[in-house]
Amino acid sequence: MASLRRATCAVTTTLKPRPQLLSVRWASDLPRGRGPRRGGRRGGRGRFFGLAAAAFVTGAALYSYSTFVGPEKKGKASTSSSSSRDAATVIIPKAEIEFEETLQSQQARDGQDDVRATISPQHRQVQDSLENPGVYAWGSNAGRVVAPDLPDAAVIKEPRRMPFFDGQVLRDLCLDRDVGVAVTEAGDVLQWGVGLWGRTTSAAARPTTTTPLPTLTGKDIVKVAVSRDRILALSSNGSVYSLPVAQADQQQQQQQQTTTTTTTTTTSSSPSSSSSSSWWRNVLWRTPAPSAGANVRTVTPNDLAWNERVVDVRAGLEHCLLLTSKGRVFSAVASFDAFPARGQLGLPGLTFATRPPGPVDAPHEVTGLRGIAATQIAAGDHHSLVLAKDGSLYAFGDNAAGQLCLPASPNFPSSEAPIQVPVAKLYESNSGSGSVDKALVLTGTTPSRAVRPPRVTSIAAGGATSFFTVDAEEETGGAQTRVVADTWSCGSGLAGNLGTGKWVHVSTKGPGKIPALSGLREYDEAAGRTVPLHVAHLAAGTTHASAVLDNATRVTARPSSSSSSSADTNWGADVLWWGGNEHYQLGTGKRNNLSEPVHIAPLDGREQLALPGAERTPELLDQQRARLSLTPRTTVRLDSGRTVRMEQRVVCGRYVSGVYSGV
């Protein structure tokens, strides 16, 4: 515009000013139209000069615009430093379009398994568990159980792989705060932790090795259970062995058994008269008992029928339960520190003073369960549960927190004899008036009319808490019925370990239903309808628990192949956790207790999610479908070339948790 104004001024100055003409109109007698020309109107020459000036100004403006902003001038300005100082010139490059790599091209480049592992976290978990079996543990490391190679780590916040068990499959695994016990594929028992080595405060007195040590070999062990100071090991032929947890006790017992001993009697009426646990060990070791080795005692029942053997063993702090193939239940003392005194043995009137002759830890049949075919057993710290073949549930022992599935009351602190739990009342409403049982209302339960009596399908116990699952057939409208699968809990829930969403100190109103594990259904493609979603396995620790769902699983996806579809993936069983988290035993990476079941990150989840622990929440895991799932039982080929049938299992102990590959 400045150039345009300068050009206009130049044209104006070249034109000479013309004198102004004044005309006076005079009257005339001449004919009209012949008078002289009137002044004040520009003639032909003035109009020509005006048009020429306008054309010149327009041309100068167009020339100036094309000169200063044209492409030729831009090139000169980019090469000349003086022009770049006057005006900055921005050159926009040509856009290049990049297309995202298609799934087919990525499949051809990386292989089919890489694509499926990228789009399916569950497929990746199943693949990793089959290719790299092992043990993961987390929680309290005060006893150097979950991480024996990290003596300075007080807790392990997330699932961590134990290097010693890399590539190994185990028959059984039992984790406690102070001791870990594993049964190898060959049937040998391994131990580790301060419970075995002994707790020391000085670094010089620490054990030179932190690897698990074999303590029982050549017995073909299939299952183990840990009490306060003993390990119960079940052999494949039905024999039950008991050995001390502490290595010092094993050596002391070996020295005492090399000498001739006599039976020692005592007049003490209760174990509280003992001033130390060493007195107990002295009495019990001097008691003659069958021995399978220098430091192993045999506690197999003597009065078994022909072709009857022990098939399961469970242990509390001071007692243990044995289940035989005929459905009989035996109980025995499982600790040398104290005699069971809360009725957990199920033998009314049995005390240390009234015990029968023979070894103190000899098993005795629970007489209150004679004639009842038992299928499952469970043991808490001081109580016991027994599941019968007909779906009925029996409980005995301590009931201070209502863990016997009956309301806790000062008038009913314990039961020495087995009592049947009234499970049917949980699904009944008082007919006629339509009123509901008061106990059910106070527990937040909505009962419905059951067509058939409900059946208990599985049980679990840990600490002062009990769990059981129930199948009930209910009316849905008209003459139609359906089966619902519910999960119930009772006992102490101060840490949220009942899973009901409430922080209950004791169960004063009976069992409560776990909403997150009750009434679940899934679509069965084979049947073409929805079916109940059951709980496949319950694991209970002292203050926390875990549930593995029996959802549809798949491990038959074809291996890597160009003809395989990206949708041909594997997926495992969902697992949920709840309860106390004071030692990070839930594996969430945080320390807050949870009163409702939640999912946690996959094993090695931090590397898979690539998220910091503070940003990984249960809600985020559900959105990304990256949650822990366990591989179901399948046949896999190990590195040695052998083929075994294995699955991933969950274990909950005293402030610790673990997942292992079991056969």
Beta strands, then each sheet from edge to edge (+ up, - down):
strand 1: 135-140
strand 2: 155-161
strand 3: 172-175
strand 4: 180-183
strand 5: 189-192
strand 6: 213-216
strand 7: 221-226
strand 8: 230-235
strand 9: 240-244
strand 10: 291-293
strand 11: 296-298
strand 12: 310-315
strand 13: 319-324
strand 14: 329-333
strand 15: 364-365
strand 16: 374-379
strand 17: 383-388
strand 18: 393-398
strand 19: 414-420
strand 20: 455-462
strand 21: 465-477
strand 22: 480-491
strand 23: 512-513
strand 24: 521-524
strand 25: 529-532
strand 26: 535-540
strand 27: 544-549
strand 28: 573-579
strand 29: 594-598
strand 30: 629-630
strand 31: 634-637
strand 32: 643-652
strand 33: 656-662
sheet 1: 2+ 1- 33+ 32- 31+
sheet 2: 3+ 4- 5+ 6-
sheet 3: 7+ 8- 9+ 11- 10+
sheet 4: 12+ 13- 14+ 15-
sheet 5: 16+ 17- 18+ 19-
sheet 6: 20+ 21- 22+ 23-
sheet 7: 24+ 25-
sheet 8: 26+ 27- 28+ 29-
sheet 9: 26+ 27- 28+ 30-
end
